[in-house]
Amino acid sequence: MRVLLLSAYTAVSHRHWAHGLVDHLNEIEWTLLELPPRHFRWRIRGNPLSWMLKEHDALSRDYDVVLATSMVDLATLVGLYPHLGAARRIVYFHENQFAYPESGDQRHQGEARMVNLYSALAADQVVFNTAYNRNSFIDAARRFLKGMPENLPAAQPLEELRKRAEVLPVPIHPLPSIEPLSPADDLVGASRRIVWNHRWEYDKNPEDFFAVLESLSEQGVDFELAVMGQRFRQQPAVFEQARQRLEHHLVVWGPQPGDHYRAQLDEGAIVVSTAFHEFQGLAVMEAVQRGCLPLVPDRLCFPELYADAYRYDGSRQGLERQLCAWLDDPESRPPVPSTAEWEWPTLLPRYQRLLTGGL
């Protein structure tokens, strides 16, 4: 089977997914085309042109399946290369632009949203990493089209899309069987170590995270802090402010190389999310897999992934209450949840069925 795999904006989670597919489904003859994760507005609108000018030979071949991320303008690409329309066309949504929160200096990304929508409608199969991603896309697309100049009868095709869409998470790699993983609170100092391992961007809501930790510090609460994750040239000012104010709690600050990153997760106790934007949360999953207890807001994708015991009400006050309870009384903490259902051994058969004819 020949599969053309298209990833138009290869952010970390997109690369993890695409390369995982190539590595685990080695019976497939893959052609992987990727574009770097920069110049977002150009990338999501211009990816068919970029590939046409750079990858004409690859696009001119015949394939059994075209598997594209939702950043790919699949409708335009098939218009440029009509023979690709004869392949089974699958679009995978890591996220959707309709549910992306906007910062104060951003304008509505109408074109990006339309690329998502056209690609979904041009596909034979649409797959989302979570039900939240699917539902937020359909619901927001309906609202978006209601605001357009014409009264478009969009409800029926969008609801049909919801019914035929599938939910299939991005898999995480299982831990090597030879690698022992000690419970976090058996490690020296780790039972009070709080982990941030998300992108350093506004949509991850670092303001709430650091405000709560500064409040705990002012109250004299004892904790350690490991701040990691992907950092960019421009980042919210709260990070530098927090580095100064929480300096005496810090054990690590900034992105870490792979082995050191994993070692820090092994020594962590609680991984916190305060996100306003999360469709699966691979960073939290990675930390949980290595023994960290998740503490996530009761919104977005989290209610379908984590039981009530691991969620707070989404407010600063709720996060502070739960952190205080777990730090003051480690015995009150629930057990670390299993990540087996999100790992490759569990999900591989479903990906095989997807590519060979449906889930």
N, C-alpha and C positions, 0 to 999 in steps of 0.2 A: 504493500500500500504506500502510495506517495502522498505526503501531506506537506502543504505550504503553510508554514507557521509565521504569522505576521504580528510583530509587536512594534507599534508606532511611537511609543514613548516609554523607553525601557527603564523605568524606575526600579528600585531594588526589588519590590515584591513582584513586578512583572518579569524581571530577569530570573528570579528564583523560580517562578512558575514555568516559564518557557524552557529553561535549561533543565528543570526537573522532568518535564515531559520527554525531552530528547534523551535524557539519561535513563529513564525508567521504561520507556516504550521503545526499546532498541530494535524491535522487529519491524518498525516503520522506517521508511526511507524519508527522512526529514529534509526540508529546505527551510532554513530559519533566516528571516530577514528582520533586522532590528534597526531602530533609529534612536539616537541618544536622548536622554530626558532633559532637554533644554529648549528654550524658545517655544514655550508651550503653544501660544496662539498660532504660530506658523506651523508647528509640528502637527497639530491635530487637523489643520485645514490643508496643509501642503504635503502630507505624507504620500498620496498617490503620485504626485509629480516628482518628489524626491526619489521614490523607488523606480519610476518610469525612466528617469534620466541615469540612475546608477545601477539598476538591477533588471534591465530590459530582458536579458537572456533568461534569467531565472523566472521572471513573470511570464515569459512566452512558452514555457513548458506546460505539459498537461499534468494535472493532479487529480487524485481521487477526492481529496478533502482540502478545503481552504479553512484554516483555523485562525481567526483574527481576534485581537483584543478590541475592546469597544472604542479605543482611540483611533483605530483604523477607519478611514473613510471607504468602507467596503463597496458601497454603491458606486462611487466614482471609479474605484479601481476596476470593478467589473465592467464599467462602461468603457474604460481604456483598453481592457483586455477581455473581450466578450467571452472567449473560450473558458475563462475561470468560472463563468456562470454555470457551466456544465458540471462542475464539481459540487459536492455537498459543502455548503457554506455554514460555518459555525462561528458565532461571535461570543466571546467570553468577556463578561463584565467584572473586572476587579473593583470598579467603582462606577459611579455615573455622575455626569456633570450637573444633572438637575438637582441633586442633593448635596452638592458641594457648597459649604458656607463661604460667603464672600467677605473679605476684609473691607475696611472702610474706604480704601482707595481703589477698589476694583469695581468694574462695571459688569453687568450681566453678560455671561458668556453664551450669547444666543447661538453663534455658529457652532461652538463646541457641543452644545446640547443637540443641535440638529444633526451633527455627525453621529452622535450616539443613536439618535432616533432612526435616521436613515439606515445605518448599519444594522440595527436590530430588525427593521422591516425587510431588509434585503437578504437576511439570513434564513436558512432552512431550520436552524436550531439556535436558540439563544440560551446561554447558561450564565447564572449569577453565582457568586461565591457565597452569598447568604440570602435568606428570604427578605431580610431588611433591604438589601440592595435591590432586589427585584421589585418589591412593593414601593419603595421610595421613587424608583425610576418611573414606574407606570403611573403612580398617583401624581407625581410632579409633572410628568409629560402631559397628562390630561389638563392640569391647571395651566400649564404653559400655552397649550394650543387654544385654550379658551380665551386667552388674552390676545390672540392674533387678530388681524383686521377682519378676517372672514370667520364665519361661524362654522368651522370645520366639524363634520360628524366623526370625531376621533374616538369616541368612547368604545365602539364595538371592536375595531381592530386592536386597540390597546388592551382591552380585556381579553381578547383572544390570545394576544401575545403573553399576557400574564398566565393564562391557563396552560400554554404549551411550553413556557419557559421552565428550565430545570435549575435546581440549586445543587452546586457541587463545589466545595471549598477548594482553595489553594492548599495543596498538601504540604506538610512539613516533614523533613527527613527524620526518621527515627534515630534515637541515640544508638551508637555502636554497642553491641551486646557486651563487649569487653570493658566498657567504660562504666565504672561504678558511680552512682549518683547518691551522695549522702543527703539525708533530710537537711533542709536549710538550717533549722534551729539546733542541729548537732554541731555546727561549725562555730569556731570561736568568733564572737562578735556578730555573727550573721543573723541572729534572731531579731536584731533591731535594724537591719539594713533595708532601706527603701530604694527601689530601683525605678529610674526613668530611662527607657530605651527607645523612645519614639523620635520621629523627625522633629527638628527644632523649627517648627513653623506654627503660625497663629492658630491653625485649625486643630492642633492638638491641645490647645488651651493651657499653655504653661503658666499663665497668670494664676489660675485657680490652684494648680499644683504647688507652686512656690509660695503663694500667700498662705496656704494651710501649713506648710512646713515652717515658714517664718513664725507663724502663730505658735506652733508647737515648741519651737526653739525659745521663744520669749517666755513660755510657760515653764521652761526648764526640763521639757521632756527629752529623754535620752534616745537618740537614734543616729544611725549612719546613713549616708546618702551617696548613691552611685548614679551619676547623670551621664548617660551615654547616648547613642542614637546618631542618626545622620544629621550633619550640620552643613549649612550653606553659607555663601559669602554674606548674604543678608539674613539676619535672624532677629526675632523679637528682642527688644532691649531688656526684657525681664531676665534673660539668661545671665547677662553680665551683672545685673543688680543682685541676683540670687547667689551668684558665685562669691560675691563679696560678703553678703549678709549671712550665708550659711557655710562659710569657709571651714569653720571648726567641726562641721559634721561630714565634710566631703572625704570620701575615700578614692573616688575617681571622677574625672570631669572630661567630657568630650568623647568623640568617636574612638573606638578601640579596635585593634586588629583582631581577627577572628578568634584565635585561641584565648586571648586575654578577655575578649568580650564574653565568651562562653564561661570562662573561669569566674568572671564577676557575677554572672547569672547564677552559677553554682553556689556562690557565697551569699546571694541575696535572700531575703525573707519575704518581702512584699513587693509586687510590681503593681504600680498604680497607673490608671488611665484617667484623664480628665477631658477626653477628646470631645469636640463638637463635630468631628468628622471621622468616621471609622466604619468601614464596610466589612472587615473581618478581623483586623488587628493581629497581624502575624507577629509583631513584636511582643505582644502580651502572650501569645501562644508559645513562642520560643522560651520566654522566661518561665512560664508555668511548666513546660516540659522539663526544665532543669531544676524544678523544685520550688519556685517562687509561688507564693499565694497571690492570686489575682484580686485586685480591688478595683472594680470598674463601675462606671455610672450606669444607672438604670435607664438607658436610652440607646438609640442607634442599633447596632447589631448585637450588643451585649446580652440582652435578655434571652435570645435564642441560643447563646453559646455558654452562658454561665448561670448557675443556679442562684436563687435569692441570697444565699449565704455569702456570695462573693460580690454582691452589688450594693452600692450606696445610692441615695436618692438623687444624686447628680449635683447637689449643692456643695459649696465650700463647707458649710456647717456639717452636712452629712458625712463628707469625707473626713473631716477632723474628728468627729465622734467615733467613726469606725477605726481610724488609725490609732486613736488614743486607747480604744478598747483592746485592740490586738497587741499594742505595745505594752500596755499595763498588765495584761493577763494573757500570755502566750497560750495557756491551756484553753482559752476560749476560741482559738482559731479553728476553723473547719479544716479538714484534710485537704491537701493539694489535689485538685481534680486531675483525672487521667486525660492525656492528650491523644490516646490511641485512635480515636475516631477521626482525628484530623491528620493522621500520618499516612505516608505513602502505602504501606502494606494494606491498609484498610481501603484507601481510595483508588488504588491502581485498577482494580477490576472495573470500576465505574468509568474511569477514563478510557479504558480499552473498549467498553461497550459504546461510549459516546463516539469514538472515532470510527468504529466499525458498523455503526448503524443505529445509534440511539441508546439512551439510558434505559 
